[in-house]
């Protein structure tokens, strides 16, 4: 189960995340949370969603109230955040508090040490195939490894 939790705007890069999910071709759940702040952009994303093979279940869920964000993250195996730019990344912190690892775009957030700490992965936006490989690696991880990671950082 993969989560995208952000404002649904071009800089947060949901369209890119959807293209990764499309290339993934795996039986996964990809849930999208957040306010649709740019209706034109959301319409573009909906077009991509319609083109994704039905093996991946992609759903728009809702806006999450601030007091429910950490609880929401706890229900997922990965927070996918390929943002174009992020000043800080409060959702990154909340995901880590929940014990949910993050997959981030490299060089667009101040979280350059996330891999060193074992809390997630950084991938350059120029390498969509590497994003796919990182997610496939997580999918193929045994449940004990995932449980240990969640326990350490939650």
NUNUNU-60277 format. One line per 5 residues: number of its first residue (from 1); for each residue x, y, z of N, C-alpha, C, O. Coordinates in steps of 0.02 Angstrom, whole numbers, plus 50000, padded with zeros to 5 digits. Example, Ala and Ser with C-alpha at 12.3 -4.5 7.8 and 13.67 -1.06 7.14 Angstrom:
BEGIN
1 = 50660/49716/50390/50615/49775/50390/50660/49835/50390/50712/49834/50423 | 50642/49888/50354/50684/49947/50357/50645/50002/50394/50670/50057/50402;
END
This chain:
BEGIN
1 = 50042/49941/50000/50000/50000/50000/50045/50062/50000/50087/50071/50043 | 50034/50105/49951/50073/50165/49942/50027/50226/49949/49971/50226/49925 | 50052/50277/49984/50013/50337/49995/50047/50397/49963/50109/50403/49963 | 50006/50441/49935/50027/50508/49913/49983/50556/49952/49922/50557/49942 | 50013/50595/49997/49974/50640/50039/50004/50709/50034/50057/50723/50063;
6 = 49971/50753/49996/49995/50820/49984/49940/50862/49954/49887/50837/49935 | 49953/50927/49949/49911/50968/49907/49918/50942/49836/49972/50923/49815 | 49864/50941/49799/49867/50915/49730/49879/50974/49683/49834/51002/49652 | 49944/50990/49679/49968/51045/49637/50028/51020/49597/50060/50969/49615 | 50044/51055/49544/50097/51034/49499/50165/51025/49535/50201/50978/49520;
11 = 50181/51069/49582/50246/51063/49615/50252/51000/49659/50307/50977/49672 | 50196/50973/49680/50198/50912/49721/50206/50849/49677/50224/50796/49702 | 50193/50856/49611/50213/50806/49562/50174/50741/49562/50202/50687/49550 | 50109/50745/49576/50068/50685/49574/50069/50653/49505/50069/50591/49500 | 50069/50693/49452/50070/50664/49385/50131/50619/49375/50126/50567/49343;
16 = 50188/50639/49401/50249/50599/49396/50240/50534/49436/50257/50480/49413 | 50214/50541/49497/50202/50481/49538/50156/50432/49502/50168/50371/49504 | 50105/50458/49469/50059/50414/49432/50094/50380/49374/50079/50322/49358 | 50139/50415/49341/50177/50384/49286/50221/50327/49312/50229/50276/49279 | 50249/50336/49372/50289/50283/49403/50244/50223/49417/50262/50166/49401;
21 = 50187/50235/49447/50139/50181/49462/50119/50145/49398/50113/50084/49397 | 50108/50182/49345/50090/50154/49280/50144/50106/49255/50130/50052/49231 | 50207/50128/49261/50264/50086/49238/50276/50026/49284/50303/49975/49262 | 50256/50032/49346/50267/49980/49396/50234/49914/49376/50265/49861/49381 | 50172/49917/49354/50137/49857/49332/50130/49804/49385/50134/49744/49370;
26 = 50121/49824/49447/50115/49777/49503/50046/49784/49535/50012/49834/49528 | 50027/49732/49571/49964/49731/49608/49974/49769/49673/49992/49741/49724 | 49963/49834/49670/49972/49877/49728/49910/49921/49738/49867/49927/49694 | 49908/49951/49796/49857/50002/49811/49895/50068/49814/49944/50074/49851 | 49871/50117/49777/49901/50184/49778/49845/50232/49794/49802/50247/49752;
31 = 49846/50258/49856/49793/50303/49879/49819/50375/49880/49874/50389/49903 | 49777/50420/49855/49794/50490/49849/49751/50529/49899/49689/50523/49899 | 49783/50570/49940/49749/50612/49989/49771/50684/49978/49830/50697/49964 | 49725/50730/49986/49743/50800/49985/49693/50842/49948/49652/50817/49910 | 49697/50908/49960/49650/50953/49928/49668/50964/49854/49726/50971/49836;
36 = 49616/50965/49812/49625/50977/49740/49628/51053/49729/49579/51085/49712 | 49688/51081/49739/49696/51153/49735/49700/51180/49664/49691/51239/49652 | 49714/51136/49617/49719/51156/49547/49677/51108/49506/49700/51053/49489 | 49616/51128/49490/49570/51082/49455/49595/51060/49387/49585/51003/49368 | 49628/51105/49350/49655/51087/49284/49708/51032/49293/49709/50983/49255;
41 = 49752/51041/49341/49804/50991/49354/49772/50925/49376/49793/50871/49353 | 49723/50928/49420/49689/50867/49442/49657/50830/49383/49658/50769/49381 | 49630/50867/49337/49601/50836/49277/49654/50799/49236/49642/50745/49210 | 49714/50828/49231/49770/50795/49197/49788/50730/49233/49801/50679/49202 | 49788/50732/49299/49804/50673/49339/49750/50619/49330/49766/50560/49326;
46 = 49688/50640/49327/49633/50592/49317/49642/50555/49250/49626/50496/49245 | 49665/50591/49199/49677/50559/49134/49731/50505/49140/49725/50451/49109 | 49783/50518/49179/49835/50467/49189/49807/50408/49228/49821/50351/49212 | 49767/50423/49279/49737/50369/49320/49696/50322/49276/49700/50261/49283 | 49658/50350/49230/49617/50309/49185/49660/50264/49140/49637/50212/49117;
51 = 49722/50285/49127/49766/50246/49083/49806/50192/49119/49841/50153/49088 | 49802/50191/49185/49841/50142/49224/49805/50075/49223/49745/50070/49233 | 49845/50023/49211/49819/49954/49210/49782/49940/49275/49804/49961/49329 | 49727/49907/49271/49684/49894/49329/49717/49849/49382/49689/49839/49436 | 49776/49822/49367/49810/49781/49417/49830/49825/49477/49831/49802/49534;
56 = 49845/49889/49464/49859/49936/49517/49795/49973/49533/49763/50001/49488 | 49775/49973/49596/49714/50007/49616/49731/50077/49640/49761/50086/49693 | 49712/50127/49601/49727/50197/49616/49661/50230/49636/49611/50226/49600 | 49662/50263/49694/49601/50295/49719/49616/50363/49749/49666/50371/49785 | 49572/50411/49735/49573/50473/49772/49531/50462/49834/49474/50441/49830;
61 = 49560/50477/49892/49524/50464/49955/49490/50527/49982/49429/50533/49978 | 49528/50573/50008/49498/50630/50042/49552/50678/50065/49612/50667/50054 | 49530/50730/50097/49576/50775/50132/49581/50749/50203/49530/50734/50234 | 49642/50743/50228/49652/50717/50296/49660/50775/50344/49700/50820/50332 | 49622/50775/50398/49630/50827/50448/49698/50820/50481/49724/50765/50489;
66 = 49728/50876/50501/49796/50874/50529/49805/50825/50587/49858/50796/50594 | 49754/50816/50627/49760/50770/50684/49755/50696/50664/49763/50652/50706 | 49741/50682/50601/49735/50613/50577/49791/50592/50528/49792/50536/50504 | 49838/50638/50515/49890/50624/50465/49934/50565/50486/49943/50519/50446 | 49961/50566/50546/50005/50512/50568/49968/50446/50569/49994/50395/50547;
71 = 49908/50446/50595/49867/50385/50596/49855/50359/50525/49857/50299/50513 | 49844/50404/50478/49833/50384/50408/49897/50352/50380/49893/50299/50348 | 49954/50382/50392/50018/50354/50367/50030/50284/50394/50058/50242/50359 | 50008/50270/50455/50019/50204/50485/49987/50147/50445/50006/50089/50452 | 49938/50163/50403/49905/50113/50363/49939/50097/50297/49911/50060/50256;
76 = 49999/50124/50287/50033/50116/50222/50105/50091/50231/50136/50098/50284 | 50130/50060/50177/50198/50033/50176/50249/50083/50150/50309/50075/50161 | 50225/50135/50114/50271/50183/50084/50235/50249/50072/50178/50251/50050 | 50270/50304/50088/50248/50371/50069/50289/50390/50008/50349/50399/50012 | 50255/50398/49951/50288/50415/49888/50280/50490/49877/50224/50515/49870;
81 = 50336/50525/49876/50337/50599/49875/50389/50624/49825/50441/50650/49846 | 50376/50618/49760/50424/50641/49710/50417/50715/49693/50410/50734/49635 | 50418/50756/49744/50405/50828/49737/50456/50863/49692/50514/50843/49688 | 50433/50916/49660/50479/50957/49620/50518/51005/49666/50575/51022/49651 | 50487/51025/49721/50519/51069/49770/50484/51064/49837/50422/51059/49840;
86 = 50523/51065/49890/50495/51060/49957/50539/51101/50003/50599/51088/50008 | 50511/51151/50037/50550/51191/50083/50571/51152/50145/50628/51157/50166 | 50525/51114/50172/50541/51074/50231/50513/51003/50225/50551/50955/50225 | 50448/50997/50220/50418/50931/50212/50388/50904/50276/50410/50852/50301 | 50338/50939/50302/50306/50916/50364/50276/50846/50356/50277/50806/50403;
91 = 50250/50830/50296/50222/50764/50286/50276/50710/50289/50262/50653/50308 | 50337/50727/50271/50392/50680/50276/50403/50662/50350/50409/50603/50367 | 50405/50712/50392/50414/50701/50464/50357/50658/50491/50369/50612/50530 | 50296/50675/50472/50238/50638/50497/50239/50565/50474/50221/50520/50512 | 50261/50553/50413/50267/50485/50389/50318/50446/50430/50306/50389/50449;
96 = 50374/50477/50443/50427/50444/50482/50405/50432/50554/50422/50380/50583 | 50369/50478/50583/50342/50468/50651/50296/50407/50651/50295/50369/50700 | 50259/50398/50597/50213/50341/50592/50251/50275/50577/50221/50221/50582 | 50315/50280/50561/50354/50220/50545/50348/50200/50472/50366/50144/50453 | 50322/50245/50431/50314/50231/50359/50373/50260/50321/50382/50321/50323;
101 = 50412/50219/50287/50470/50245/50249/50447/50290/50192/50389/50286/50169 | 50493/50332/50169/50477/50380/50116/50521/50369/50055/50579/50350/50061 | 50492/50380/49997/50529/50380/49934/50523/50450/49907/50470/50472/49886 | 50581/50486/49906/50582/50557/49890/50622/50569/49826/50664/50529/49806 | 50608/50626/49795/50648/50649/49740/50712/50681/49769/50710/50721/49816;
106 = 50768/50661/49740/50834/50685/49764/50846/50757/49744/50833/50777/49687 | 50870/50796/49792/50889/50865/49778/50832/50915/49779/50843/50973/49763 | 50773/50894/49797/50716/50940/49798/50688/50950/49868/50640/50988/49878 | 50718/50917/49917/50698/50925/49986/50761/50933/50029/50816/50919/50005 | 50755/50955/50090/50814/50959/50134/50830/50893/50168/50869/50891/50215;
111 = 50802/50838/50144/50809/50772/50176/50861/50729/50141/50848/50671/50126 | 50920/50756/50129/50972/50720/50092/51002/50661/50130/51036/50619/50099 | 50993/50657/50195/51023/50603/50235/50974/50546/50250/50989/50502/50291 | 50917/50546/50218/50865/50497/50235/50887/50425/50223/50869/50380/50261 | 50925/50414/50170/50950/50346/50156/51001/50324/50208/51002/50267/50230;
116 = 51045/50370/50227/51096/50355/50277/51065/50332/50343/51094/50291/50378 | 51007/50358/50358/50973/50342/50420/50927/50280/50413/50898/50258/50462 | 50921/50253/50352/50880/50195/50341/50805/50208/50343/50765/50163/50355 | 50786/50271/50332/50716/50290/50337/50681/50296/50270/50621/50311/50267 | 50718/50285/50216/50687/50292/50150/50740/50296/50096/50798/50277/50106;
121 = 50718/50320/50038/50761/50320/49979/50754/50386/49942/50701/50418/49943 | 50809/50406/49909/50811/50466/49868/50826/50445/49796/50871/50405/49784 | 50788/50472/49749/50797/50456/49679/50791/50521/49639/50745/50560/49651 | 50836/50532/49591/50829/50593/49550/50768/50588/49504/50752/50534/49478 | 50734/50643/49495/50674/50644/49452/50692/50624/49380/50648/50604/49342;
126 = 50754/50630/49362/50775/50613/49294/50776/50537/49282/50787/50515/49225 | 50766/50497/49335/50772/50424/49328/50707/50389/49351/50705/50360/49405 | 50656/50392/49310/50592/50362/49327/50598/50287/49338/50564/50258/49380 | 50643/50254/49301/50651/50182/49308/50680/50163/49376/50665/50110/49402 | 50721/50207/49405/50749/50193/49471/50694/50198/49525/50694/50160/49573;
131 = 50647/50244/49516/50590/50247/49561/50552/50180/49559/50534/50152/49611 | 50541/50155/49498/50506/50091/49490/50545/50035/49525/50515/49995/49561 | 50611/50033/49516/50652/49981/49548/50649/49984/49624/50645/49932/49657 | 50651/50045/49651/50648/50052/49725/50582/50026/49752/50580/49992/49803 | 50527/50041/49718/50462/50017/49741/50458/49942/49734/50431/49908/49778;
136 = 50483/49914/49679/50483/49841/49670/50523/49807/49724/50504/49754/49749 | 50579/49837/49743/50620/49809/49797/50581/49807/49862/50584/49758/49899 | 50545/49860/49876/50503/49862/49937/50448/49810/49933/50434/49776/49983 | 50417/49803/49875/50364/49753/49867/50391/49683/49882/50356/49641/49911 | 50452/49670/49861/50482/49603/49869/50516/49592/49937/50540/49537/49950;
141 = 50517/49643/49978/50545/49635/50046/50503/49589/50087/50441/49587/50080 | 50535/49551/50130/50496/49508/50175/50464/49551/50229/50487/49606/50246 | 50410/49525/50256/50371/49563/50306/50411/49577/50369/50399/49627/50403 | 50458/49533/50386/50499/49545/50446/50542/49607/50439/50548/49646/50486 | 50571/49617/50380/50612/49676/50368/50569/49739/50372/50590/49788/50402;
146 = 50510/49737/50342/50465/49795/50345/50443/49810/50416/50440/49868/50437 | 50429/49757/50454/50407/49766/50524/50463/49797/50565/50451/49842/50605 | 50525/49773/50556/50581/49801/50594/50591/49875/50578/50603/49915/50624 | 50587/49893/50515/50595/49963/50496/50541/50006/50528/50555/50059/50556 | 50480/49982/50526/50425/50021/50555/50434/50028/50630/50420/50081/50658;
151 = 50457/49976/50663/50466/49976/50736/50521/50024/50757/50514/50060/50807 | 50575/50025/50719/50632/50068/50736/50614/50142/50732/50634/50181/50776 | 50577/50161/50680/50565/50232/50669/50497/50257/50690/50480/50315/50679 | 50457/50215/50721/50392/50240/50744/50393/50253/50818/50343/50274/50847;
END
